[in-house]
Amino acid sequence: MQSLLRWSVENSGNSSAPSQRTDVDPGLVDYILGKPDAQLMKEAIQIATDPSKDEDTRITALDDLEMLVESIDNANDLKKLNMWEPLHGLLSTASTTDPLKMQTLWVIGTAVQNNPAAQLTYLALDPLPVILSSLSPSTNSAKTRSKAMYALSGLLKHNAQAVRQLNTTGGWLTFRTALEDSDVNVRRKAAFLLNTLLMPTTAGTFDGPSRMHTPQSASAPVHPNSHASMASDPESASTTAATMEALQKECKSEGSSLMDALISALADPVPFGADGEWERDTEFQENLVRILHTFSVQCGGTFSDAQRHALRGFFGGAERSGDSLGLSREEFTQLKSAIA
């Protein structure tokens, strides 16, 4: 719409309008309509990556950029404007401060969310190692770790290629750490993402509202940044098999599987609450229980004898207290049968 208005202003009074008028001051057009988004994005990344600017100015520029890439068209323009490299470079540079890193992860997470084209463009830069390192509690603040999980979620969801790369980089080990993170938001996001990756992809997965373009007819072309690109190739969006394998595979360095770590986080969670008062983190527990249900009931996974023993103790206590842990009565019964 903005570009149409700009064309109208620049060509007003010119009936033939074979080309753009040269007697219109571009600065005046910008003043009336505002600068084009592409120009604003270029200016934002220039400021954000300029070490001579103070930190607050650079953070503000990244905040402006994050709002701009909420539009899927602007997010895809990151490639056309050659902005992915400097953005990833900012995240990767050792001198980048924690607040700058947090804001950069926010931009990345928003740009790749539900956007197959942006996911694959960014994936070509091999971003997983640096995103995973941003989840380390020893070198990153809780806010940065939370945004790292946000960026990781945007990159992995409905992206089989990204999940395969996660396998080769040993990234699943990071989930073990995240499930025990001292920050409750990181733990919750890790559990929620695990369940999303585990959910089977069906024809209905891509139904409903989305920020992605969807063709209006079956004969319309399928664009790589569209809703239809995943619906037309469900295997490219299916992350279930890789996640099932990761949950069951034993980690040599830990001597246990990711599923063992998940059950441990459920039965013996990290203390939660203010002033040393322990409280039950209902949202986190319900996310973990949902993973167990998806794994066993929807995906047909089986638990080991030791896992069933640990889960029977936990669910027995929940049943006695009348707590269904966020499941329907039918789902609770199904999960009980799976661990019987």
C-alpha positions as CSV (number, residue, x, y, z in Angstrom):
1,M,0.0,0.0,0.0
2,Q,2.8,2.4,0.9
3,S,4.6,1.8,-2.4
4,L,1.3,2.4,-4.3
5,L,0.8,5.7,-2.5
6,R,4.4,6.7,-3.2
7,W,3.9,5.9,-6.9
8,S,0.7,8.0,-7.0
9,V,2.4,11.0,-5.4
10,E,5.5,10.8,-7.6
11,N,3.4,10.5,-10.7
12,S,0.5,12.9,-9.8
13,G,-0.4,15.3,-12.6
14,N,1.4,13.1,-15.2
15,S,-1.3,11.4,-17.2
16,S,1.0,9.2,-19.2
17,A,3.4,8.5,-16.3
18,P,5.8,6.4,-18.5
19,S,8.5,6.8,-15.8
20,Q,9.0,8.4,-12.4
21,R,8.8,12.2,-12.4
22,T,12.1,13.9,-11.7
23,D,10.7,17.2,-10.4
24,V,9.4,15.6,-7.1
25,D,11.8,16.0,-4.2
26,P,12.3,12.5,-2.7
27,G,12.8,14.0,0.7
28,L,9.4,15.6,0.5
29,V,7.8,12.3,-0.5
30,D,9.6,10.6,2.5
31,Y,8.3,13.4,4.7
32,I,4.7,12.9,3.6
33,L,4.6,9.1,3.4
34,G,7.5,8.0,5.5
35,K,10.6,6.2,4.2
36,P,10.1,2.8,2.5
37,D,10.5,-0.2,4.9
38,A,13.5,-1.4,2.9
39,Q,15.3,1.9,3.6
40,L,14.4,1.8,7.3
41,M,15.7,-1.8,7.5
42,K,19.0,-0.8,5.9
43,E,19.4,2.1,8.2
44,A,18.6,0.0,11.2
45,I,21.1,-2.7,10.4
46,Q,23.8,-0.1,9.7
47,I,23.3,1.5,13.1
48,A,23.0,-1.8,14.9
49,T,26.3,-3.1,13.5
50,D,28.2,0.2,14.0
51,P,30.5,-0.2,17.1
52,S,31.0,3.5,17.2
53,K,27.4,4.0,18.2
54,D,26.4,3.7,21.9
55,E,24.7,0.6,23.0
56,D,21.3,2.1,23.6
57,T,21.2,3.5,20.1
58,R,22.1,0.1,18.6
59,I,19.5,-1.6,20.7
60,T,16.8,0.8,19.6
61,A,17.8,0.2,15.9
62,L,17.4,-3.6,16.5
63,D,14.1,-3.0,18.2
64,D,12.9,-1.0,15.1
65,L,14.1,-3.8,12.8
66,E,12.3,-6.4,14.8
67,M,9.0,-4.6,14.4
68,L,9.6,-4.2,10.7
69,V,10.3,-8.0,10.1
70,E,7.0,-8.9,11.7
71,S,5.8,-8.4,8.2
72,I,6.6,-11.6,6.2
73,D,7.5,-9.5,3.1
74,N,10.0,-7.5,5.1
75,A,11.4,-10.6,6.7
76,N,12.0,-12.1,3.2
77,D,13.6,-8.8,2.1
78,L,16.4,-9.5,4.6
79,K,17.8,-11.8,1.9
80,K,17.3,-9.4,-1.0
81,L,18.9,-6.6,1.0
82,N,21.9,-8.8,2.1
83,M,21.1,-8.3,5.7
84,W,21.2,-11.9,7.1
85,E,25.1,-11.9,7.1
86,P,25.6,-8.8,9.1
87,L,22.7,-9.8,11.5
88,H,24.2,-13.2,12.1
89,G,27.7,-11.6,12.3
90,L,26.4,-9.4,15.1
91,L,25.2,-12.5,17.0
92,S,28.5,-14.3,16.4
93,T,30.9,-11.6,17.3
94,A,32.6,-12.1,20.7
95,S,32.5,-8.3,21.5
96,T,28.7,-8.2,21.2
97,T,27.3,-7.4,24.6
98,D,24.6,-9.5,26.2
99,P,21.8,-6.9,25.7
100,L,22.7,-6.6,22.0
101,K,22.8,-10.3,21.6
102,M,19.4,-10.6,23.2
103,Q,17.9,-8.0,20.8
104,T,19.5,-9.7,17.8
105,L,18.0,-13.0,18.7
106,W,14.7,-11.4,19.0
107,V,15.0,-10.0,15.4
108,I,16.0,-13.4,14.1
109,G,13.3,-15.3,15.9
110,T,10.6,-13.0,14.5
111,A,12.0,-13.1,11.0
112,V,12.0,-16.9,10.7
113,Q,8.8,-17.6,12.6
114,N,6.4,-19.5,10.3
115,N,8.4,-18.5,7.3
116,P,9.9,-21.4,5.4
117,A,11.9,-19.2,3.0
118,A,13.5,-17.2,5.8
119,Q,14.2,-20.4,7.7
120,L,16.2,-22.0,4.9
121,T,18.0,-18.7,4.0
122,Y,19.2,-18.3,7.6
123,L,19.9,-22.0,8.0
124,A,22.5,-21.8,5.1
125,L,24.7,-19.6,7.5
126,D,25.0,-22.6,9.9
127,P,23.4,-20.6,12.8
128,L,22.6,-23.4,15.2
129,P,26.0,-23.5,17.0
130,V,25.9,-19.9,18.0
131,I,22.2,-20.0,18.9
132,L,22.7,-23.0,21.1
133,S,25.7,-21.4,22.7
134,S,23.4,-18.5,23.6
135,L,21.5,-20.9,25.8
136,S,24.5,-21.4,28.1
137,P,23.7,-20.0,31.6
138,S,27.4,-19.4,32.3
139,T,27.7,-16.7,29.6
140,N,24.2,-15.4,28.9
141,S,21.6,-13.6,31.0
142,A,18.1,-15.2,31.5
143,K,16.6,-12.7,29.0
144,T,19.1,-13.7,26.4
145,R,18.6,-17.4,27.0
146,S,14.9,-16.9,26.7
147,K,15.3,-15.1,23.3
148,A,17.7,-17.8,22.2
149,M,15.0,-20.3,22.8
150,Y,12.6,-18.1,20.9
151,A,15.0,-17.9,17.9
152,L,15.6,-21.7,18.1
153,S,11.9,-22.3,18.1
154,G,11.3,-20.1,15.0
155,L,14.1,-21.9,13.2
156,L,13.1,-25.5,14.0
157,K,9.3,-25.5,13.9
158,H,7.9,-27.2,10.8
159,N,11.5,-27.4,9.4
160,A,12.8,-31.0,9.0
161,Q,16.1,-29.8,7.6
162,A,16.8,-27.7,10.6
163,V,16.0,-30.5,13.0
164,R,18.3,-32.8,11.1
165,Q,21.1,-30.2,11.5
166,L,20.3,-30.1,15.2
167,N,21.0,-33.8,15.3
168,T,24.4,-33.5,13.7
169,T,25.4,-30.6,16.0
170,G,24.5,-32.4,19.2
171,G,21.9,-29.8,19.9
172,W,19.6,-32.0,21.7
173,L,21.9,-32.0,24.6
174,T,21.1,-28.3,25.0
175,F,17.5,-29.3,25.7
176,R,18.6,-31.3,28.7
177,T,20.2,-28.2,30.1
178,A,17.3,-26.0,29.2
179,L,14.8,-28.3,31.1
180,E,16.8,-27.5,34.2
181,D,17.5,-23.9,33.5
182,S,17.2,-21.6,36.5
183,D,14.9,-19.3,34.6
184,V,11.3,-20.6,34.4
185,N,10.6,-19.0,31.0
186,V,13.5,-20.9,29.4
187,R,12.3,-24.2,30.9
188,R,8.7,-23.6,29.8
189,K,9.7,-22.6,26.3
190,A,12.0,-25.7,26.0
191,A,9.2,-28.0,27.0
192,F,6.7,-26.4,24.7
193,L,9.1,-26.5,21.7
194,L,9.8,-30.2,22.3
195,N,6.1,-31.0,22.2
196,T,5.7,-28.9,19.0
197,L,8.5,-30.7,17.3
198,L,7.1,-34.1,18.4
199,M,3.6,-33.4,17.1
200,P,2.8,-35.5,13.9
201,T,2.3,-33.4,10.8
202,T,-1.2,-33.9,9.3
203,A,-3.2,-32.3,6.6
204,G,-4.8,-30.1,9.2
205,T,-1.5,-28.9,10.6
206,F,-1.4,-26.0,8.2
207,D,-5.1,-25.0,8.5
208,G,-6.1,-21.9,10.3
209,P,-4.8,-18.3,10.6
210,S,-1.2,-17.8,9.7
211,R,1.2,-14.9,8.9
212,M,2.2,-16.9,5.8
213,H,0.8,-16.2,2.3
214,T,-1.7,-18.8,1.2
215,P,-2.8,-19.2,-2.4
216,Q,-6.5,-18.6,-3.0
217,S,-6.9,-21.6,-5.4
218,A,-5.4,-25.0,-6.1
219,S,-3.9,-23.8,-9.4
220,A,-2.1,-20.8,-7.8
221,P,1.7,-21.0,-7.7
222,V,3.3,-22.3,-4.5
223,H,5.9,-19.8,-3.3
224,P,8.7,-20.8,-0.9
225,N,7.6,-18.3,1.8
226,S,4.0,-19.5,1.6
227,H,1.8,-21.6,3.8
228,A,1.2,-23.8,0.9
229,S,4.9,-24.6,0.5
230,M,4.7,-26.8,3.6
231,A,1.3,-28.2,2.9
232,S,2.5,-29.3,-0.6
233,D,5.5,-31.0,0.9
234,P,4.6,-32.3,4.4
235,E,7.8,-34.2,4.7
236,S,9.8,-31.0,4.6
237,A,7.8,-29.8,7.7
238,S,7.7,-33.1,9.6
239,T,10.0,-33.1,12.6
240,T,8.3,-36.0,14.5
241,A,10.7,-38.8,13.5
242,A,13.9,-36.9,14.4
243,T,12.4,-35.8,17.7
244,M,11.3,-39.3,18.6
245,E,14.8,-40.6,17.9
246,A,16.3,-37.8,20.0
247,L,14.1,-38.6,22.9
248,Q,15.0,-42.2,23.0
249,K,18.6,-42.2,22.0
250,E,21.0,-42.5,24.9
251,C,23.5,-39.6,25.4
252,K,26.9,-41.1,25.9
253,S,28.2,-38.2,28.0
254,E,25.2,-38.4,30.3
255,G,24.5,-42.1,30.3
256,S,20.8,-41.5,29.8
257,S,18.3,-40.4,27.2
258,L,16.5,-37.0,26.7
259,M,13.4,-38.8,27.8
260,D,15.1,-39.7,31.1
261,A,16.0,-36.1,31.6
262,L,12.4,-35.0,30.8
263,I,11.0,-37.5,33.3
264,S,13.5,-36.3,35.9
265,A,12.5,-32.7,35.3
266,L,8.9,-33.7,35.8
267,A,9.4,-35.8,39.0
268,D,12.1,-33.7,40.5
269,P,11.8,-30.2,39.1
270,V,14.0,-27.2,39.6
271,P,12.7,-25.2,42.6
272,F,10.3,-22.5,41.6
273,G,9.1,-19.6,43.6
274,A,10.1,-16.3,45.2
275,D,12.1,-15.9,48.5
276,G,13.0,-19.6,48.6
277,E,9.4,-20.7,48.8
278,W,8.9,-23.8,46.6
279,E,5.8,-23.7,44.4
280,R,4.6,-26.1,41.7
281,D,5.2,-24.8,38.2
282,T,1.9,-25.9,36.8
283,E,2.6,-24.7,33.2
284,F,6.0,-26.4,33.0
285,Q,4.6,-29.7,34.4
286,E,1.7,-29.6,32.1
287,N,4.0,-29.0,29.1
288,L,6.1,-32.0,30.1
289,V,3.0,-34.2,30.6
290,R,1.7,-33.2,27.2
291,I,5.0,-34.4,25.7
292,L,4.6,-37.8,27.4
293,H,1.1,-38.1,25.9
294,T,2.2,-37.0,22.4
295,F,5.1,-39.4,22.6
296,S,3.2,-42.5,23.8
297,V,-0.3,-42.1,22.5
298,Q,0.0,-40.1,19.3
299,C,3.4,-41.3,18.1
300,G,3.3,-44.8,19.5
301,G,6.5,-44.5,21.6
302,T,7.2,-46.9,24.5
303,F,8.8,-46.3,27.9
304,S,11.5,-48.4,29.5
305,D,10.7,-50.3,32.7
306,A,12.7,-47.7,34.7
307,Q,10.8,-44.9,33.1
308,R,7.4,-46.5,33.7
309,H,8.3,-47.1,37.3
310,A,9.2,-43.4,37.8
311,L,6.1,-42.2,36.0
312,R,3.7,-44.5,37.9
313,G,4.9,-43.0,41.1
314,F,4.4,-39.5,39.8
315,F,1.0,-40.0,38.2
316,G,-0.2,-42.1,41.1
317,G,0.2,-39.1,43.4
318,A,-1.5,-36.8,40.8
319,E,-4.4,-39.2,40.6
320,R,-4.9,-39.4,44.3
321,S,-5.0,-35.6,44.5
322,G,-7.5,-35.4,41.6
323,D,-5.0,-33.6,39.4
324,S,-5.2,-34.4,35.7
325,L,-2.1,-32.3,34.9
326,G,-3.8,-30.4,32.0
327,L,-5.1,-33.6,30.3
328,S,-8.7,-34.5,29.6
329,R,-10.0,-37.5,31.4
330,E,-9.6,-39.6,28.3
331,E,-6.0,-38.4,27.7
332,F,-5.1,-39.1,31.3
333,T,-6.5,-42.6,31.1
334,Q,-4.6,-43.2,27.8
335,L,-1.3,-42.1,29.4
336,K,-1.9,-44.2,32.4
337,S,-2.3,-47.2,30.1
338,A,1.0,-46.4,28.4
339,I,2.9,-46.5,31.7
340,A,1.0,-49.5,33.2
